[in-house]
Amino acid sequence: MLSDLDIKVRVMPEGTLFRAFEPVMEIEGRYLEFGHLETAILGLICQASGVATMAARCRKAAGDRSLFSFGARRMHPVLAPMLERNAWIGGCDGVAVGLGAALVGQEPVGTMPHALILIMGDTLEATKAFDEVIDPAVPRISLIDTFQDEKFEALRIAEAMGDRLWGIRLDTPGSRRGSMAKIVEEVRWELELAGYHDVKISVSGGLTEETIASLAPIVDAFGVGTAISNAKVVDFSMDLVEINGQPLAKRGKRSGGKDVWRCSHCFQDRVVPQGNEPEPCSCQEGKWQPLLAPMPAEPVRPEVIRDHVLRQLPHFSLKLP
């Protein structure tokens, strides 16, 4: 959108974790060249950054457990590719919608639906049909909570499927759930007791970063829906801060161009007037590195952006609301 305009653009590389009140993009040029695009620019980055941020928070909460985006059905379908792309960039291991998966060079993921089990009338029969028809490369995950008690259904499926079963999925609605952790612990206990040590347990349905963090020690995979797809937007604004080389900004905004620096060791940030460097970092071990750089001439590949996110996450703590 900006590539053919007579302007200069500096941005944080896509996938950079940032803090409140830090400039993530700077546009310099004749205002009439770009001012009419303010709404479009903000629309492109506000919601996408919110989705990626929540995906990253869920990734942090899940630790090394698998994390999948199941939330496209909660939003208008025209938004699905954007939602899935940013969920994957933010740290999800897979996404459910085909076009969204294609945007990041991945195959879509998913498991059998309740509808299959309801139509066939039995969880085991539906699981056998799924196993018979679906590509062998797709893991066999049986959805076990449609009709019967979770632990008994899990044992029945595990016994019948044997080594072909990758795992089971719990999607128990909140009205019937009680404590999901207790249900998972009970299912895991019975599976272990019966010798099914390799059967994985995945959980979906109303998950948040808080529930993910609490279940991560006992769950192998998470399917997260509304928490990611309906994530709170990042409330960016676009403000004039310098006119004809003179610092000037509206009330409540710091005037003048700015640079953002990050310590290579402790990941502290400093925002300083443009052209200045901060004082040495208090950690005394790292070097300041600039976060704003000229916009790349070509789009960066999604896997590069995702790797950038995942490399940064260990340096940021997760403070749950």
Secondary structure by P-SEA (a helix, b strand, c coil): ccccccbbbbbcccccccccccccccccccccccccaaaaaaaacaaaaaaaaaaaaaaaaacccbbbbcccccccccaaaaaaaaaaaacccccccaaaaaaacccccccccaaaaaaaccaaaaaaaaaacccccccccccccccccaaaaaaaaaaaacccccbbbbbccccccccaaaaaaaaaaaaaaaccccbbbbbbccccaaaaaaacccccbbbbccccccccccbbbbbbcccccbbbbccccccccbbbbbbcccbbbbbccccccccccccccbbbbbcccccccccccaaaaaaaaaaaccccccccc
